[in-house]
């Protein structure tokens, strides 16, 4: 997952005065709902939900 997407979730947690540990839980939950592809070098890339807009919409739906 791109660092900028993780930061979007962390900012959401901070703005909404949630416990900081909630950010890691939300990041894990968001990643679990996405599709990944494995590259030849063994690394993974998230191929769905990889824009700020998609993360923002997902967070809105969580409320």
N, C-alpha and C positions, 0 to 999 in steps of 0.2 A: 504494500500500500504506500502510495506517495506520502512523503512527509507533510506536504501542504494539506493533504486531506486529514491526516492525523491532527495537525494543528487546528484545522477548522473545528473538529470535534472537541479538542481541548479548549478552544476559545468559547464554544457553546457551553461547556461545563463551567468555565470561569464566569461568564456573563450571567448564567442562571444560578450562580452561587451553590452549585452542587459540590459534593465531596470530590476531591481531585482523583481519588481512586476510581470514580465513576467513568472517567475518560477512558481508562484502559479497558473497562468492561464494554463501553460503547464501541470502541475501536474493534475489539474482538468480535462483538456481535455484528457490526457492519461488515467486517471482512468475511465472516462466516456465511453471509447472505450473497456474496459475490462469486463470480466465476474467475478462475485463474487458469493460465496456460503455463506449461513448463517449457523452458528454452533448452536448446541442445547443451548448454553449459550447466544445466541443473538448476538454474535460477527460475523463479516464478514471477509472473507479471499478472496483475489484476486487470481483467479485460472488460469487466462491467463495473458500473458505479465509480468510475475513476475521474469524475469532475467535481468541482466545488458545488455546482448546482445540484448534482445528484445527492451529495452528502447533505447539503442544506435541506433539500426536500425530505430526505429520510429522517433527519432530525425533527423537522416540523411534524411529521407523521407520528413521531414518538410521543409527542405531547398530547 
